[in-house]
Amino acid sequence: MSESLKAHPLLRQWLGLSAAGEVQAFSGKVDLGQGISHALRLIVAQELRFSPAHIDMVPASTHTSPDEAVTSGSLSVQHSGAALRCAAAHWREMCRLAMAQRCGVDVAAIRCANGQFSVQATTHTASYAELTHAEMWHSTINTTHVQSPHAAQDTDASLAKPTALRPDVSSKVFGEFEYIQDRVLPDMCHGMVFRPGTLTAEVITHDMQALVHHVQAQSGVLRVHQDGLLLGVLTDTEYALSKIVRYIEDGVAQGKFWRCHAEVPDANDLPNWLKAQALVTTEVADITSEAPTNAVQYLRAEFHRPYLQHASIGLCCALAQWTDDAQQLDVWSHSQGIYNLRRDIALAFDLPNEQVQVSHVEGAGCYGHNGADDVAFDAAWLSHLIPGRPVRVQWTRQAELGHAPLAPAMAVEIQVGLNAEGHIAEWTQTVWSQGHGTRPGRGQTPALLGTWQTAKPQPVTMAVNAAMAVGGGSERNAQPPYDVASVKVINHRVLNMPFRVSAMRALGAPTNVFAAESVMDELALRCAQDPLAFRLAHLRSTGQTRAVAVLRKAADMAGWTTARPANKPEGWGRGLAYARYKNTGAYCAVVVELVVEEKVKLHKLWTAVDLGHVVDADGAANQIEGGALQAASWALCESAQLSPQGVISRDWESYPILKFSDMPAVEIALMSKPQEASLGAGECSSGPTCAAIANAIFDAIGVRMRAMPFTPENLLKTIETDHTSAHY
């Protein structure tokens, strides 16, 4: 039974009927553009033997949805999908029983197809609406109904996998879809909260007083309010607000309003900065062979990545409205965790949870903890100044890049021992990183940026890692997936946080896989073996057949041969990498083909993935492709630029991302296994893609990149300093 179902065991918490008789399905997992609502719709439709067109996935809201915490970790189908499957099967079998009792026949005589129950060899039919009674909604879901022998006798047509197109795609393509940025409420006003670029700062009093006076004198201004480091402005129109935004941002660029100072890690020496901080050390794994490892040669190498920014093209936005008596607050947000956000907003305003309601509205999408929760607090804080009127807050590009949490910088050191037969006998992987989580809803105080900057500030939330039971944080995928007799994994959590850090897609997995799979290629070279053959030789134990299958499939797709292909241009290279996400999730292998010229140019990515049972093949492929391309952008382009005044990479020139013109062709093979449990798709391709690019660069020009991003400047620096060889 999924954790979601344990927490919410009643049928009414997952399914319902509208007044018009349409099936309603409820989930606490939110759609961020990844299409999860469609995958869940297909699950419900299949179990109910109904057309997906008749299933209404109700947008997540604390009014109606089960609390499923945060939409993260590639767990939506595994958790919410499993719960909805059980709920739908339970409802179907309860209605089957009700139909049998109505008709006075054995339940085995009842068939279900196209949302209708019928009795064999008769004309009697009834719908879900006709058979459902009030008590049924309050029944506890029986998970065994998924395997009901009566359901197996339903007609072949009703058992067929639903194949409906996502209903939102057309409206999004033609610009008709209403994102949260498009939502307009009656009598809505516009607001912005201005703040320093660092977590702590001092107000420059005379500058701030002059600023407040200037803003109050502008036409269309409704309210101006200063509270500690925060300056809030409310206007009647978006145009009036935009002029004030430009004025203040110009002043900030000149060093006005706030005196900021943050400790800035040396971008050229991040590993040593991380290691020099106060640390909490955890032994993640210690697997020791009883027999001697007989290692005869060792390799030691260190890898790192810089701080990263979310860099969503769409800007964070939220709407909020207090009742006239300021006792009830409604928030509309694209947060990944509506219940977590509600809890922290309630804490911030000293309200019971029940007096705050959060409704999810789709935004531009984000994979990780971006500014969605912070902008929701901003909207709530401003709307408290003007009860009864809804307030819309949309961050600017500068605020988006300057104030959202960063992904932590990481350093990873690997030491490997090979025995005389060229097999890995020992593997030690050591990680240094800040924690990968400061999300709301998990602590005793609010984890919302605005609450840390008022005149009575809440304490800044220190970044922590998720438990290893759910995949960990910086230590995610630090344990190698290969057959190794002696393995040790050590994680050092950095306790200094001069800049706020939190979750980014796949957390620590991309860096750990980049490091481990680079080492696997180096070891293959050291042993004069083909990289594919070397990996397969370390996947011979029982239970590794799925890993072997994705590696072979990716290699076959790419035409991988042990010999280097002829007639390739100068600078051409290919690379291979593999990982099982979290060591418990999806299996993914990636082959990359690229050319290194004045910069690295990707030509093609081949990706083979085993997700177990695939619910929505098109949606899964989209997720895998998106994960790979975002990882390619991290690997080739992205690095946050920091200063004592805060994040200074606050536009696309200073924080470039992969452009459409840089996109490679992507070919994906989904190795569906209907008999296996579904595994998440959104994050599994990130690590293998980063590693495969690094391995392809080495294949192309013989330069081993140990630090992301692989920009022309970093390539040249690596060549000049001759740090391409590991220590043996």
N, C-alpha and C positions, 0 to 999 in steps of 0.2 A: 504494500500500500504506500502511495506517495505521501510525503510529509504534508502536502497541501490537503489531501483528503483526510488525514488524521486530524488536522486542525479544524476542518470544515466538513463534517461527515454527513450533513443533511442534503437531501435532493434539492430543496428550494434554494440552497446556497450556490448551486451551479446551473440550474435550469429553471425555466419558467415558460409561461404562455402569455402572449400579449392579449389585449382586448380583442384584437382581430384574429386571434387563433394562431399567430406565428410563433414558432419556437424561439425562445430567448436563451442564449448561453452567456454565462458570466465567468469572467476570469480576472484574477488579480494581476496577471501579466499584461503589460501594455505593449501596444504596437508602436514601434519607433521607426516604422517604414520597412522593417524586416519582413513584414507579412505574416507575423505570428498569428494574428487574428484569423487569417484565412486558413492556416494549417489547423488551428483549433476548430474552425467551422467544419472542415473536412472530416475531422475525427468524430465530431458529434453527428454529422450527416451519415457517415458510414454506420455507426452503431444504431442510429434510429431508423436506418433504411429509408432515408429521406433525401430529397434533393437539397444540395447546399444552398440553393436559392431561397429555401424556406427557413434557413437558420440565420437568425439575427444575432451577431456577436455584439453584445451591448458594450459600449466603451467603458473602460475601467473607471470606477468611482468608489469613493468610500461610502457613498449612499447604498450601493447595491452589490459590490464585488467582494469576493472572499479576500482576506488579507494574505497575499502571497509574497510579501516583502518586496524585494527588488527584482526587476527584470534584468538579469545579468547571469554570467557564467554559462551561457548556452544551455539553460535548464528549463526553458518554457515548455517545450514539448514533453520533456521527461517528467516534469512536475505537474503543470497545469493540464497538459494533454492527457497524461495518465489519469488524473482526477476526472476530467470531463468524459473520458472514455468509460470509466466505471459508472459515472453518474448517468450517462446516456443508456448504457446497457441495463442498469438497474431500472430506469424508467420504462424502457422497452419491455422488460420481462414482467414488471408489475402490471403494465397495460395488457400484456399477453394473458396473464393470469386473470385479470378483470374481464377480458373478452371471453375466456373459457367459462368463467362463472356465469356471465350473462347468458351465454348460449347453452350452458349445461353440457359441455363437452370436456374431454380431457385436454389439458394444456398442450399436449403434443400435437393436437389437431389444428392449432392456431399458427397461421403464417403471417409474416409482416413484410410488406413491400410498398415502396412509395408512400410511406407514412400512414398506411392503412393496414388494419388487422382484419383477417378474414378466416373463415372456417372452411377447411377442406371440403370440396364437393358441395358447397352451398353458396348462396349469394349474400350471406350475412357479412357486412363490413362495418368497421367503426374506426374513427380517427383517435389520435392521442387526446385531443380536446374532449372528445365524447367519453373516453374511458378514464380520464384522470379525475380523481376526487381530492378534496382538500387535505385529507389525512395523508395522502400519498406524498405531498410536498414535504411533510415533516418526517418522513421515514428516513432511517439511517441507510446509507448506500451499502448494498451488499456487493462486494468486489468480485464474488464468484460468478456473477451474472455475465461477466465478459466471456466466460467459457461455457455459457449455457448450452446444453445439448439441443434444446429447442431452437435456439437461434441458428444453429448450424443447419437446420432444415429449411430455413427461409429460402426463397427462390434465388437462383443464381443471379438474376438481374439486381435484386435488392442487396446482394452481398458484394456486388462490383464496387471497386474503389471509386468514390466520387471524383470526377475530373472537371471541376468548374474553374473558370478563370477568376483571378482576384478581382473583386468588384470595384476596388479603388484605383486600379492602374489607369483606366481610361481617363477618369476625371483628373488625375495627376498629370498625365501626359498633356492634356488639353488645357491645363491651368484652371480647372473648375473646382478642384478639391479645396475645402476650407481647412487650412492649417490654423493653428492657434494664432499665428501672426495676422491672419485675415479676419479673425472673429471680431465682431462689433456688437456691443451690448447697448441697450437704450441708455441715453444720458451719460455715455462713457467719456471719461477724461483721460489725459495722458500724463505719464510721470516718468521721472528718472531719479535714481539715487546716485550721487557722485561721492567718490571715496578716494583715499590715497592708493598708490600703487603697491603698498606693502601692508602686511598684516597689522603692524603697529606703526604709528607716526605721531607727529605733533601738528596741531592746527597752527598756521601762521595767522595770528589773530587779526591783524590789521588788513591782511589780504582777504580773509574770510568775511569780515564785516563789510568791506567795500563790495565784495562779490554779492552778498545778500542784498545790500542796498541796490546794486545794479539790477539784479534779477527781479526784485520786487517792482521795479519801475517799468518793466517790460509789459507790453500789451498781451492780454490773454493769460496772464499768470494768475492762478487761483490760490496757491499756497506756496510758501517757502519755509522750510523747517530745518534747523540744524540740531543734531543730537550727537554729541561727541565728535567723531571723525566723519559722520555722515551728513550730507546736505541733500535734502529732498526737495524736488520742485514738481508742482502740479500745474498743468495748463489745460485750457479748453480744447486746444487743437494740437495735432502732431506737428504742424508747421511752426507754431509758436515755440514748441519745445525744441525743435531742431536748431533754431537760431541760438537758443541758450546753450545747448549741448556744444555747438561749435565754439562759442565764446569761452566756455569753461575748459574744454579740451585744449584749446590754444593756450590758455593760461597755465594749465598743468604742464604742457610741453616747455613752458618758460620757467618752471620751478616754483610756481605760485601755489597758494592755498594750503599746501601740506608740506611739512618737512619730513622726508622719508629717509630711512637708512636700513638696509638689510644686508646681512652677511652674504657675500656672493662667492660661491664655490668657483675655483679656478677652472674654467672650461677646458683648459689644456691639461689639467691634472685631476680630473674628477675621481678616479679610483683612490688616489691618496687622500683627497679631502674626505671621501666616504669612510675610509679606514681610520682616519684621525679623530672621528667623532665618538661620543659616548655610544656604546653598543649594547644591545641585548642579544645574546648568542643562544641559538637553539640547535640542538642536534636533531636534524630532520630524519635522517636514516643512518643506521649503522649495521650493515649486513656483513658479517665476517665469516669467511669460509673456515671450516674446521681444519682443512688441509692447508699446508703452505701454498701461497699463491705462485711462488717460483718466478716472480717477475725478474726479468733480466735487463730490461731497459725501460726508461721512464720518459714521459713527455709532460711538460708543464707549460700552460699558456693562460693568458689573461685577456678578457674581453670586457668591453663596456659600451653603454649607450648613454646619451645625454638626456637632459630633461626634455619632455615632449609636451606639445599643446594639442588640445582637441581639434582646433581649427575647423569646426563645423562651418560649412558655407552658409547655412541658415542661422540666424541670430536667435539667442535665447529670448523667450517672451513668456509673459504670464499676465493673467487678469485676476483681480480680487475685488470683493465687495463685502463690506460690513453692513449689517442691518442698521437702521436708524438709531437703535439703542446700543449699538456696538457690542451686542451679546452673541452674535452669530456671524461667522466668517465663511464665505464661499471663495474657493480658489480654483482657477482653471490653469492647468500646468501640463507641460510635456515631460514631467519628472519620470524617472524610471522606477520610483517607489512612492506611490501616492500615500500609503499608510505611514511610511517612515517620515515623509514630508509633513503629513498632518500632525504627527506626534511632536515633531520639533517646532512647528509653528505654534502649536498649542502651548508648548513649554515657553516659547519666546514671549507669548502674550498672556501667560498665566491663565489659560483657559482649560476646561475639561476637553478631552479629545472630541467628545460628541458635539461640541459647539464649533468645530472646524470641519468643513467638508471640502475634499479635494477631488476634482474631476479631471480625468486625463483627456487632453486634446492633442492630436498628433502635431509634432513640430517637424523640424527638418531631419531629426534623427541624430543620435549620438551613441557611441559605444564606449561607455564609461561615465564617470562622474564629472559632468561638465557644469555649466552655470545654471541649469534649469531650476534647481532647488533654490539657489541664491536669488534669482530674479523673482521667484514666487514670493520669497520673504520681502523683497523690495516692494512688490505690488501690495502685499498685505500691510506693510508698514506705512506706505503712502496712503492707502485707502482708509486707514484708521484716522487720518486727518480730515477726511471728508465722508463721514458715514452716509450710507444710502446710495452713493454713486459708485459705479464700477470704475476701476482704474486699470489702465493697460500700461505695462512697462515692457519695453523692448530694448535690450542692450545694444550699444553701438558695436561696430567692429573692434574699436579700440578697447572697449570694456570686455567684449567677448574674449579677446586674446590676452588681455591684461589681468583679468580678475578670476577667471575660471581656474580650478585646480590644475596643476601640472601632473604629468606622469613622472614618477620618480626616476632619477638617474640610477644606473645600476653598474656594478662591477662583478664579474664572475671569474673565478680562477679554477682551472681544472688541472688535476694531476692524474695521469694514467700510467699504469704499469703493464707492459706486455711480457708474456712468457716466451720461451724459446720457439714455440710453435706459431707465434704471431697472433695469439689470442689475448684479448683484454683480460687481465687477471685482477687488477685493482683500479678503482675509479673513485676519486675524491673531488667533489664539486663544492666550492665555497662561494657564498653570495654575500655581497654588501649592498644594502639598499634601505631607504626609508620604507615605512609601511606603505601598502597600496590601498588603504581605505580610510577616508574621513567622511563617509556618506552619512546623511542624516538618519535619525531614528534608532541609533545603536548605543547611545551613551546617556549619561545622567543630565547632560546639558546640550543645548542645540548645536548641531554642526552646520550652522548657516553663517555665511560670511558676515552679513549685516549685524548679527547678534554679537559678534566679537568687536564691533567698532562703534557701539553706542556709548553714551556717557557712563552707563553702568554696564560695561561689557561682560559677556559670558567668557569663560576661559576658552582659548583656542584649542580645538580638538587635535590631539596628536595622532598621526597616521599609524594604523596598526595593520596587521595581516590577517586575512581570513584563516580559519582553522584548516588544518590539512585534510580534515574529513570532507571539506567541500572544495579542496584543491589548493589551499594555501594562497599566499600573495606573492611576495618576492621569490619565494622558494618553489613556486608553481613550475612543474616540469624540470626541477633541478635533479631529480633522480633519473638516471638514464634508463631507457626502455629495453636495453639489450641484456643478453646473458653475460653477467659479470659476477664472479664468485665473491668479491669483496667490494662493497660500496659504502661510501660515507658521504653524507650531505650535511653541510653546516650552513646555517643562515645567520647573518649578523644584521639585526635591524638597527638602523641609524636613528638616534633619538633627537637629533637636531633638525629643525624644520624651518629654516629662514623663509622659505616660500611654501605655500600650501601645496601639498601633493595628495593624490588620491587615485582612484581606479581608472585605468585605461584598458581598452580591449585586450583581453587575455592576460592582464596583469603581468607577472614576471615571466610568463612562458616564452614570449618572443626572444627575450635576451638569453634565457637559459638554453633554449633550443638552438639559437644562433651559435652559442658557445659550444654546446655539446656536438652539434652536427658538423661544425667546422673542425673540431678535434677528430671526429670520425673520419673525415676526409684526409686529414693529416696523417692519421694512423694508417689508413689504406695506402697512402703514398709511401709511408715509411716501410710498409710490408710488401711493397710492389704489387698491390692488389687493386683490382677495379673497385671504385667506391660502392657500387651496388653489391658486388660479390662479398665485399668485406662486411657490409651490414647484414646481408643474408646469413653469413657464417656466424653472426652473433644473435640470430633469431631462430635457433634450432630447438629451443625448449618447448615443452608442451604448453599449448595455449597461445603460441605466437603465430598461428596460421593466418590470422586476419592481418597482422602486421606485414607478413611476407607477401600476402596477396596484394595489398595496396602498393607496396614497393614494386612488385613485378608489373602491376598494371600501369603505374605511372611510367615506368621504364619502357614498356611496350608501346604506350601511346606516343612517347617521344622518340621512338626508334633508337633507344640506348644500345650502344655496342661497346665492347671493351676497347676497340680501336678508335682513335680519334678520327671522325669523318674527314674525308678529303675535300678539297675545293672550297674550304671555308675562308672567309676574309680574315685579314689580320685583325687581331683583337677579339675574335669570336671565341666564345666559351660556353660551356654548359655546366650545370651543377645540380646536385641531387640532395634532398634532405627528407627526413621522416620524423614524425612524433605522434604519439597518442596523447591527445589533449588531456591534461591533468593526470595522465597515466591511467585514467578510468573512463575517459570519454571517447570521442570519435578518433578513428585511425586516419592519418593523412600523410600522403607522400607527394612531393612536389619536384618537378624537373623544370629548370629555368634555362632558356637560351638567350644569350645577350651578346652585344658587341661593345667593347670598351674603345671609345674614340676620344673626343675631347671630354666626354662624360660617358657614364654607363647608360646604354640604351637597351632596354628590354625588348626582345623580339616576341617571345612566346613563353607561356606558363602552361605546363600540363599538370593537372592535379587529380589524384585518385583518392577517394574518400569512402570509408565504410562508416555509415551512420546507423547501422542496424536497420530497423524498419523505417523506411522513408515515407513520410506522410504526404508531403508536397514537394515533388521533385524539382519543379521550377523554382520554388521559394528556397529550397535547400541549395541549389546551384547558385542562386543569386547571393546568398549569404557567404558561401565559400569563395566565390569570385570577389565579392566586396572585401572580405577579410584579407584575401591575398593582395589586392591592389592597395588597401590601406597600409599593409605591412611593407609593400614595395615602396610606398611613399616615405614611411619611417626610415627604411634602409637607405634610400637614395637622397632624401632631401631634408628631413626635418630635424631641427635642433633649436630649442628655446634659447633666446638671448636674454641674459639677466644683467641687472645693474643694481647698485644700492638703492635706486629709486623704484625698483620693481622690474616687471617683465617689459623689455623694450622691443621685442619682436611682436608688434601689434598691428601689422598689416601684411599683405601678401608678398610684398617685396622683401621684408625682413624675416618672414616665416613662409617660405615657399612650400607648396605641396605638389604632388605629382599632377601634371596637367593632362588634359584629354589627349594632347598630341604626344604624350609620353606613354600612353597606355599600350601594353602589349596585347596580342591575341591571347585568349585564355580558353583552354579546353578542359572540361571537367568530366570525370567518370564517377558516377554514384554507384557504389557496389552494394546495392540494397540487399538486406537480409531480413525478409518479412518475419522470420521466426524469432528474430532477436529484438530486444528492447530498443526503442528509438534513442538516439544520441544527438546532442546539439550540434548545429552546423556553424554557428556564427563566429567562433573563435579558433577553430581547429587548424585553419590554414595559415594563421599569422606567423607562428614560429618557423615552420618548414619553409615558408617563402623567404623570410629574412636570411635563413641559413643557406638556402639554395642559391640565392643571389651572391652571397659571399663566396660560396664554393665555385660558382661560375666565373666570378672575377679572377679567382686564383687560376682556374683552368685557362682563362683567356690571356692573362699577362704575367702569371707567376707571382702575384702579390697577394699575400694573406692579410685581408682586412680584419682587424680585431676590434675596431671601434666604429660604431654607426654615428652619423650617416656616411655612406660611401660617395661623398661628393668629390668633384675633381680636385679640390684643395686638399682633402684628406687622403685621396689616392696619391697625390704628389708628395705629401708629407710622409706617408708610409714608405714610398719608394726611396725618398731621400734619407730617411733615418734607418732604413734597412731592418725594420722590425717585423719582417714577414716570417721569420723562422721561429719555431718553438724551441724551448730548451730541452735538450735530451740528456 
